[in-house]
Amino acid sequence: MGNSSDEPYTLEDAKDEIGILRRVEDDVVERIENAASEEVLQYLIEEQELDIAHDGKRGLGKVRQAVLESRLASDRLKRLVSLRGDETPGDILVPEDVMRNAKVALEAGKPVVLYGPTGTGKTTFAKQLARETGIGYSLHTATPSWTPSDIIGGISPDYRGESLSYRTKLGCVSEGVQRARRFDVEYGVILDEITRADISKIFGPLYTAIENPHQTIFETDEGETIELDKRVNIICTMNMSDRTVNELDNAITRRFAMIELDEYEEDKRRQLFKDWLDTHVTGQTDIDDAELLRLFERDYEGINHGNESTAQGAIMRFGPMHYRDAAVFVGVACRDGGEYEYDQTDSVGQAFRTYIVPRLLNSAAFPQVERIAEHYRALNDEFEEFDLSPAAELAERELEQERRQMGSYE
């Protein structure tokens, strides 16, 4: 090597030994630690992508850790290594006031809850918000078995060695605090679909910590104390089909900023539908994609806003993201050798039967089930090109089952 570890490592040095650096991970880490300028880091990471060569396409390996710990690395470069492999869409489609309100709440030190109907892109927006407001994030999906230890931490059995022992294990928020401290960065912790768990139970210690941010919430075996850190942004999501805001414990609405995701602007929603059809259907099937786009829009409008001709209002709130699955299904079903290659228009009704109608019925009360069945019968009549009878029949079977159950109670 032509460079002493005591001397600043220049861009010329890096170019001279790039072949060795591609092979030896520890040398890369040492060069990052001794870099003379951020220009060196940019060359190694942005141009030569040595973090991918040694750490893989994603994950926090030794090279990326060295970048995050470097005093020369800019936030932009730290964000690059933190988000390697992250495929979150760059375009933020939620209304501008939703983004602004969420960012202000986090800047004011409040955790946020993104709530709204299914299919409104809450998880995607949560990741986008974490990327906008921090350098890296972690995502954790709640389950009914969650306890406070999943959030804060607890005691866990350790089966290493000859005998059973116990040690402390960090929860997801505590891990986020540790990450923010270690690298001195803002970091996002996403708690997805929190209404799957018992919110009052799992958030109990967190509620206390939010009100008393200097209070220790956990202590590791090494004696490190964990307190909430202003650099950690806590972002939660919840579906309105699981619970309404009024049904939430007052403790969470007092301590969290409640940000609603509901309607997308019409032009952005239409562009979503068109992009999905362009990607998965157009040129890959014989289906009239313009007519399929019209079907998506008519279905969405009928569910969310009702039918003007019959003066009936909305059936329920239902997000646009569900239609991506329908578009993918049609494209796969109708491709060469696909199951519906020779029955392409039939695939549309099957896509709605598989993805759209079950999700509607999942949270529908009896009057809504009636409206859903009626809605798909009307769509089947209107869109003669597509056979939507499978979707209508699924809703009608659910309606008959609901009627039988109601009859048994009389």
Long-range contacts (C-beta under 8 A, 24 or more apart in sequence): 1-27, 3-31, 3-34, 5-30, 5-34, 7-34, 8-34, 8-35, 8-36, 9-34, 9-35, 9-36, 9-40, 10-36, 10-37, 10-40, 11-36, 11-37, 11-39, 11-40, 11-43, 13-40, 14-40, 14-43, 14-44, 15-43, 18-48, 21-48, 21-50, 22-48, 22-50, 22-53, 25-54, 25-62, 25-63, 26-62, 28-54, 28-63, 28-66, 29-62, 29-63, 29-66, 32-63, 32-66, 32-67, 32-70, 33-66, 33-69, 33-70, 35-70, 35-72, 37-72, 38-72, 38-73, 38-74, 38-77, 40-72, 41-67, 41-70, 41-72, 41-73, 41-77, 42-77, 45-77, 45-80, 45-81, 46-77, 46-80, 51-81, 51-84, 52-84, 55-84, 57-84, 57-85, 58-84, 58-85, 58-86, 59-84, 59-85, 68-135, 68-182, 68-183, 68-185, 69-182, 69-183, 75-135, 75-185, 78-135, 78-136, 78-183, 78-185, 79-131, 79-135, 79-136, 82-135, 82-136, 82-185, 83-131, 83-136, 86-127, 86-131, 88-124, 88-127, 88-128, 88-131, 89-124, 89-128, 92-125, 92-128, 92-132, 93-121, 93-264, 93-268, 93-272, 94-121, 94-125, 94-261, 94-264, 95-263, 95-264, 95-265, 98-125, 98-259, 98-260, 98-261, 99-129, 99-132, 101-257, 101-259, 102-129, 102-235, 102-257, 102-259, 103-129, 103-132, 103-133, 105-257, 105-259, 106-133, 106-233, 106-235, 107-133, 108-257, 109-213, 109-230, 110-255, 110-256, 110-257, 111-210, 111-233, 111-234, 111-235, 111-236, 111-255, 111-256, 111-257, 112-234, 112-235, 112-236, 112-256, 112-257, 112-258, 112-259, 113-194, 113-236, 113-237, 113-238, 113-252, 113-256, 113-257, 113-258, 113-259, 114-235, 114-236, 114-237, 114-238, 114-259, 114-261, 115-237, 115-238, 115-239, 115-240, 115-245, 115-258, 115-259, 115-260, 115-261, 116-239, 116-240, 116-260, 116-261, 116-262, 116-317, 116-319, 117-239, 117-240, 117-241, 117-262, 117-316, 117-317, 117-318, 117-319, 118-239, 118-240, 118-241, 118-318, 118-319, 118-322, 118-359, 118-363, 119-318, 119-319, 119-320, 119-321, 119-322, 119-359, 120-261, 120-262, 120-264, 120-319, 120-320, 120-321, 121-261, 121-319, 121-320, 121-321, 122-237, 122-238, 122-239, 122-261, 123-190, 123-192, 123-193, 123-237, 124-321, 125-261, 126-190, 126-192, 126-235, 126-236, 126-237, 127-190, 129-188, 129-233, 129-235, 130-188, 130-190, 130-233, 130-235, 131-188, 133-186, 133-188, 133-233, 134-185, 134-186, 134-187, 134-188, 134-231, 134-233, 135-183, 135-185, 135-186, 135-187, 136-179, 136-185, 136-187, 136-188, 137-187, 137-188, 137-189, 137-190, 138-172, 138-175, 138-176, 138-179, 138-187, 138-188, 138-189, 138-190, 139-190, 139-192, 140-172, 140-189, 140-190, 140-191, 140-192, 141-192, 141-193, 141-196, 142-191, 142-192, 142-193, 142-194, 142-195, 142-196, 142-197, 142-202, 143-196, 143-197, 144-196, 144-197, 144-198, 145-197, 146-196, 146-197, 146-198, 146-202, 147-201, 147-202, 148-201, 148-202, 148-203, 148-204, 148-205, 148-206, 150-202, 151-191, 151-202, 151-203, 151-205, 151-206, 152-205, 152-206, 152-209, 152-217, 152-218, 152-226, 153-217, 153-218, 153-220, 153-226, 167-221, 168-218, 168-219, 168-220, 168-221, 170-218, 170-220, 170-226, 171-218, 173-206, 173-228, 173-232, 173-234, 174-217, 174-218, 174-226, 176-232, 176-234, 177-226, 177-227, 177-228, 177-229, 177-232, 178-224, 178-226, 180-229, 180-231, 180-232, 181-229, 181-231, 184-231, 185-231, 186-231, 186-232, 186-233, 187-231, 187-232, 187-233, 188-232, 188-233, 188-235, 189-232, 189-233, 189-234, 189-235, 190-235, 190-236, 190-237, 191-234, 191-235, 191-236, 191-237, 192-236, 192-237, 193-237, 193-238, 193-239, 193-242, 194-236, 194-237, 194-238, 195-238, 195-239, 195-242, 195-243, 196-242, 199-248, 199-249, 199-252, 200-249, 200-251, 203-251, 203-252, 207-251, 207-252, 207-255, 210-255, 211-255, 240-317, 241-362, 241-363, 262-317, 263-304, 264-320, 269-300, 269-320, 270-297, 272-320, 272-321, 272-323, 272-324, 273-297, 273-320, 273-323, 273-327, 276-323, 276-324, 276-327, 276-328, 277-327, 279-327, 279-331, 280-327, 280-328, 280-330, 280-331, 280-332, 281-327, 281-330, 281-331, 281-334, 284-331, 284-334, 284-335, 285-330, 285-331, 285-334, 285-335, 285-344, 286-334, 286-344, 287-330, 287-334, 287-344, 287-345, 287-347, 287-348, 288-385, 291-383, 291-385, 291-386, 292-330, 292-348, 292-386, 294-383, 295-348, 295-379, 295-383, 295-386, 296-323, 296-326, 298-379, 298-382, 298-383, 299-323, 299-352, 299-356, 299-375, 299-379, 302-375, 302-378, 302-379, 303-360, 303-372, 303-375, 307-375, 307-378, 312-371, 315-360, 315-364, 315-368, 315-371, 315-372, 315-375, 316-360, 316-363, 316-364, 316-368, 318-359, 318-360, 322-355, 322-356, 322-359, 323-356, 325-351, 325-354, 325-355, 326-351, 326-352, 326-355, 326-356, 327-351, 329-354, 329-355, 345-385, 345-386, 345-387, 346-387, 348-386, 348-387, 348-388, 349-380, 349-386, 349-387, 349-388, 349-389, 349-390, 349-391, 350-390, 352-376, 352-388, 352-390, 352-391, 353-390, 353-391, 353-393, 353-394, 356-391, 357-391, 357-394, 357-395, 358-394, 360-395, 361-394, 361-395, 361-398, 366-402, 366-406, 369-395, 369-398, 369-399, 369-402, 370-399, 372-398, 372-399, 373-398, 373-399
